Amino acid sequence: MAHARKTWLVINPDSGSYDDKAFNALQDCCGQNGIDVERVIRFPKDDLPKPDELDAAGIEFVTIYTGDGTINALVTGLYGWGGAVLVLPGGTMNLLSIRLHGDVEPDVIVSRFCSGKAERERPHVIRCDAGDALAGMMAGPACAWSEVREAMRHFDVVAMAGSTAEALKESTDGPMVRVVSPPLGKPDGYPLVLMSPEDGKMSVDGYHAETLGEYAQQSLALLKRDFREGPHDKLGRLEEMTITACEGERLDILVDGEPRVSDCEATFRVVPCEVDLVVSRGR
């Protein structure tokens, strides 16, 4: 990996977290560390690269500097490729980058990579019929809060007010979700079940209904935390589980922050990622 010096860089200028100054600084950092950024892909204006394109161009690793949703689209689209993906923190949450490298800035990660202090790994992801999550999966009516976060990113006050009201309604009146196999948590279910991939298993937490009322009244900054600091039950660390929506309604899911819909019942399991990711974690 230390000898791979040519890359394509994926960014998302339409993201609310994108910053021209930070992007220019990243390009300078790559140059100072001997990385040739041969091409910049501006998603979604430009299509994400495909394995055959990368192989034809002699690219051994792709660098991505975006949020978790765009990272998910790139990585899952490269399943089966023989190269590797270098994930840098360019979003709001940066959960996958933190998982792979720790909570550090892009220049630190690039420096580790170029000095040989990184490895190629296939970390575990969470899979269901709606897709694979590299950073985390959520299920339940409280997934409606993703619309609030999206409005916040674009500073759309009108949309934020409307989506907040709708999210609160869905979170309190929508059908709760229950973990049925193995049976865990409250019999009446939760408005939100959070799954995070960790060391070959998924850590599962069920967030209480009262959490959502608290978060609706708190500052907007708390919404960015995806309820991770709110009251919740730790349901365990599992390799597989099944969740069902009460009343037979559809199951709302967030895959790395992107909304998806599943049948009223879905099974989630931990599987290895199907393309190599660069991992440093302070090595």
C-alpha positions as CSV (number, residue, x, y, z in Angstrom):
1,M,0.0,0.0,0.0
2,A,2.9,2.4,0.7
3,H,3.9,2.2,-3.0
4,A,0.4,3.0,-4.4
5,R,0.7,6.7,-5.3
6,K,-2.0,7.4,-8.0
7,T,-5.6,7.9,-6.9
8,W,-9.0,9.1,-8.0
9,L,-10.6,11.4,-5.4
10,V,-14.4,11.4,-4.8
11,I,-16.1,14.4,-3.3
12,N,-19.7,15.7,-3.0
13,P,-19.9,19.4,-3.5
14,D,-23.6,19.3,-3.0
15,S,-23.3,18.1,0.6
16,G,-24.0,20.6,3.3
17,S,-20.7,19.7,5.0
18,Y,-18.5,20.3,1.9
19,D,-16.0,23.1,2.1
20,D,-13.8,24.4,-0.8
21,K,-11.0,25.5,1.6
22,A,-10.9,22.0,3.2
23,F,-10.9,20.3,-0.2
24,N,-8.0,22.5,-1.4
25,A,-6.1,21.7,1.7
26,L,-6.7,18.0,1.2
27,Q,-5.3,18.2,-2.4
28,D,-2.2,20.0,-1.0
29,C,-1.8,17.3,1.6
30,C,-1.9,14.6,-1.0
31,G,0.7,16.3,-3.1
32,Q,3.0,16.9,-0.1
33,N,2.8,13.1,0.7
34,G,3.5,12.1,-2.9
35,I,0.0,11.1,-3.9
36,D,-1.0,12.0,-7.5
37,V,-4.7,12.9,-7.6
38,E,-5.2,12.0,-11.2
39,R,-8.9,12.7,-11.3
40,V,-11.5,14.4,-9.1
41,I,-15.0,12.9,-9.2
42,R,-17.7,15.4,-8.2
43,F,-20.6,13.2,-7.2
44,P,-23.5,13.3,-8.0
45,K,-22.7,15.3,-11.1
46,D,-20.1,12.7,-12.1
47,D,-20.8,9.0,-11.9
48,L,-19.0,7.0,-9.2
49,P,-16.2,4.9,-10.6
50,K,-16.7,1.3,-11.6
51,P,-14.1,-1.5,-11.1
52,D,-13.4,-1.8,-14.8
53,E,-12.7,1.9,-15.1
54,L,-10.3,1.9,-12.3
55,D,-8.4,-1.2,-13.6
56,A,-8.2,0.4,-17.0
57,A,-6.7,3.5,-15.5
58,G,-4.2,1.6,-13.3
59,I,-5.7,2.8,-10.1
60,E,-4.9,0.7,-7.0
61,F,-6.8,2.8,-4.5
62,V,-9.7,5.3,-4.5
63,T,-9.8,8.1,-2.0
64,I,-13.2,9.4,-0.9
65,Y,-13.8,12.6,1.1
66,T,-17.6,12.8,1.7
67,G,-20.2,11.8,4.3
68,D,-21.2,8.2,5.1
69,G,-24.1,8.0,2.6
70,T,-21.9,8.7,-0.4
71,I,-19.1,6.5,1.0
72,N,-21.7,3.7,1.2
73,A,-22.7,4.2,-2.5
74,L,-19.0,4.1,-3.6
75,V,-17.9,1.1,-1.5
76,T,-20.9,-1.1,-2.2
77,G,-20.6,-0.2,-5.9
78,L,-17.0,-1.5,-5.9
79,Y,-17.8,-4.9,-4.3
80,G,-15.5,-7.5,-6.0
81,W,-12.8,-5.0,-7.0
82,G,-9.2,-5.9,-6.3
83,G,-8.2,-2.4,-5.2
84,A,-8.8,-0.6,-1.9
85,V,-10.8,2.5,-0.7
86,L,-9.2,5.2,1.5
87,V,-12.0,6.8,3.5
88,L,-11.5,10.3,4.8
89,P,-13.8,12.3,7.1
90,G,-15.7,14.7,4.9
91,G,-19.2,14.6,6.3
92,T,-21.2,15.6,9.4
93,M,-20.9,12.4,11.4
94,N,-17.9,10.6,9.8
95,L,-18.8,7.4,11.6
96,L,-17.0,5.0,9.2
97,S,-13.9,7.1,9.1
98,I,-13.8,7.2,12.9
99,R,-14.3,3.4,12.9
100,L,-11.4,2.9,10.5
101,H,-8.9,5.5,11.7
102,G,-10.1,7.1,14.9
103,D,-11.3,10.6,15.3
104,V,-8.5,12.3,13.4
105,E,-8.2,14.8,10.6
106,P,-7.7,13.8,6.9
107,D,-4.0,14.9,6.9
108,V,-3.2,12.5,9.7
109,I,-4.8,9.6,7.8
110,V,-3.0,10.5,4.6
111,S,0.3,10.7,6.4
112,R,-0.3,7.3,8.1
113,F,-1.2,5.7,4.7
114,C,1.8,7.1,2.9
115,S,4.2,6.2,5.6
116,G,3.1,2.5,5.5
117,K,1.2,2.7,8.8
118,A,-2.0,1.3,7.3
119,E,-3.4,-2.0,6.2
120,R,-6.1,-3.3,3.8
121,E,-8.9,-5.0,5.7
122,R,-12.5,-6.1,5.1
123,P,-14.3,-4.9,8.2
124,H,-17.8,-6.3,8.9
125,V,-20.9,-4.5,7.7
126,I,-24.6,-5.0,8.6
127,R,-26.7,-6.5,5.8
128,C,-30.4,-6.6,5.2
129,D,-32.6,-6.7,2.1
130,A,-32.4,-2.9,2.0
131,G,-28.6,-2.9,1.7
132,D,-25.3,-3.0,3.5
133,A,-24.4,-0.5,6.2
134,L,-20.8,0.3,6.9
135,A,-21.3,2.8,9.7
136,G,-24.7,1.9,11.1
137,M,-28.2,0.8,10.5
138,M,-31.4,2.2,12.0
139,A,-35.0,0.9,11.9
140,G,-38.3,2.3,13.1
141,P,-40.6,5.3,12.7
142,A,-38.0,7.7,14.2
143,C,-36.0,7.3,10.9
144,A,-38.2,10.2,9.8
145,W,-35.8,12.5,11.7
146,S,-33.4,12.0,8.8
147,E,-35.5,14.6,6.9
148,V,-34.9,17.1,9.6
149,R,-31.1,16.6,9.4
150,E,-31.3,17.0,5.6
151,A,-33.1,20.3,6.0
152,M,-30.5,21.4,8.5
153,R,-27.7,20.6,6.1
154,H,-29.2,22.9,3.5
155,F,-30.3,25.6,6.0
156,D,-33.9,25.3,4.9
157,V,-35.8,26.7,7.8
158,V,-39.3,26.1,6.3
159,A,-38.5,22.5,5.4
160,M,-36.9,22.0,8.8
161,A,-40.0,23.1,10.6
162,G,-42.3,20.9,8.5
163,S,-40.1,17.9,8.7
164,T,-39.7,18.3,12.5
165,A,-43.5,18.3,13.0
166,E,-43.8,15.2,10.8
167,A,-40.9,13.4,12.5
168,L,-42.4,14.0,15.9
169,K,-45.8,12.7,14.7
170,E,-44.2,9.6,13.2
171,S,-42.0,9.0,16.2
172,T,-44.9,9.1,18.7
173,D,-47.8,7.8,16.7
174,G,-46.1,5.5,14.2
175,P,-45.9,1.7,14.8
176,M,-43.0,0.8,17.0
177,V,-40.5,-1.9,16.1
178,R,-39.7,-5.0,18.1
179,V,-36.7,-7.3,18.1
180,V,-38.4,-10.7,17.7
181,S,-35.5,-13.1,17.0
182,P,-33.9,-13.3,19.5
183,P,-36.6,-11.7,21.5
184,L,-35.0,-8.6,23.2
185,G,-36.1,-5.4,24.8
186,K,-39.5,-3.9,25.5
187,P,-42.5,-6.0,24.4
188,D,-44.2,-2.9,23.1
189,G,-41.1,-2.1,21.0
190,Y,-39.2,1.1,20.3
191,P,-39.4,4.1,17.9
192,L,-35.8,3.5,16.9
193,V,-33.4,0.5,17.0
194,L,-29.8,1.3,16.2
195,M,-27.3,-1.2,15.0
196,S,-23.6,-0.5,14.8
197,P,-21.0,-2.9,13.4
198,E,-18.2,-3.6,16.0
199,D,-15.6,-6.3,16.0
200,G,-17.5,-8.9,14.0
201,K,-20.8,-8.3,15.7
202,M,-23.4,-5.6,15.8
203,S,-24.1,-3.6,18.9
204,V,-27.9,-3.1,19.2
205,D,-29.6,-0.3,21.1
206,G,-33.3,0.4,21.5
207,Y,-34.2,4.1,22.0
208,H,-37.2,5.0,24.2
209,A,-40.3,6.8,23.0
210,E,-39.7,9.6,25.6
211,T,-36.3,10.3,23.9
212,L,-38.0,11.8,20.9
213,G,-40.0,14.3,22.9
214,E,-36.9,15.5,24.6
215,Y,-35.0,15.8,21.3
216,A,-37.8,17.7,19.7
217,Q,-37.5,20.4,22.4
218,Q,-33.7,20.6,22.4
219,S,-31.3,22.5,20.2
220,L,-30.8,21.5,16.6
221,A,-27.3,20.4,17.3
222,L,-28.6,17.4,19.3
223,L,-30.4,16.2,16.2
224,K,-27.1,15.7,14.4
225,R,-26.1,13.1,17.0
226,D,-28.8,10.6,15.7
227,F,-30.1,10.1,19.3
228,R,-26.9,8.3,20.3
229,E,-26.7,10.2,23.6
230,G,-30.4,9.8,24.5
231,P,-31.9,7.4,26.9
232,H,-31.8,3.8,25.5
233,D,-31.6,0.2,26.3
234,K,-28.5,-1.8,25.4
235,L,-29.9,-4.9,23.8
236,G,-26.7,-6.8,23.2
237,R,-24.1,-7.7,20.6
238,L,-25.4,-10.1,18.0
239,E,-24.4,-11.7,14.7
240,E,-28.0,-11.8,13.4
241,M,-31.5,-10.6,14.5
242,T,-34.9,-10.1,13.1
243,I,-37.0,-6.9,13.6
244,T,-40.7,-6.5,12.9
245,A,-42.9,-3.4,12.7
246,C,-45.9,-3.6,15.0
247,E,-49.3,-3.6,13.3
248,G,-47.8,-5.0,10.1
249,E,-46.7,-1.6,8.7
250,R,-43.7,-1.1,6.5
251,L,-40.3,-0.9,8.2
252,D,-38.5,2.4,7.7
253,I,-34.7,1.9,7.7
254,L,-31.7,4.2,7.5
255,V,-28.7,2.6,5.8
256,D,-25.7,4.8,6.7
257,G,-28.1,7.7,7.0
258,E,-29.9,7.1,3.7
259,P,-33.6,6.3,3.9
260,R,-34.8,2.9,2.7
261,V,-38.0,0.9,3.1
262,S,-38.4,-2.8,3.8
263,D,-41.3,-5.2,4.4
264,C,-42.8,-5.3,7.9
265,E,-40.2,-7.8,9.0
266,A,-36.5,-7.8,8.2
267,T,-33.4,-9.8,9.2
268,F,-30.1,-8.1,9.8
269,R,-26.8,-10.0,9.9
270,V,-23.1,-9.2,10.1
271,V,-21.0,-10.1,7.1
272,P,-17.5,-9.0,5.8
273,C,-17.3,-6.0,3.5
274,E,-16.7,-7.2,-0.1
275,V,-13.9,-4.8,-1.0
276,D,-10.8,-3.8,0.9
277,L,-10.8,-0.6,3.0
278,V,-7.7,1.1,4.3
279,V,-7.5,0.9,8.1
280,S,-4.9,2.8,10.2
281,R,-6.4,3.4,13.7
282,G,-3.2,5.2,15.0
283,R,-0.7,2.6,13.8
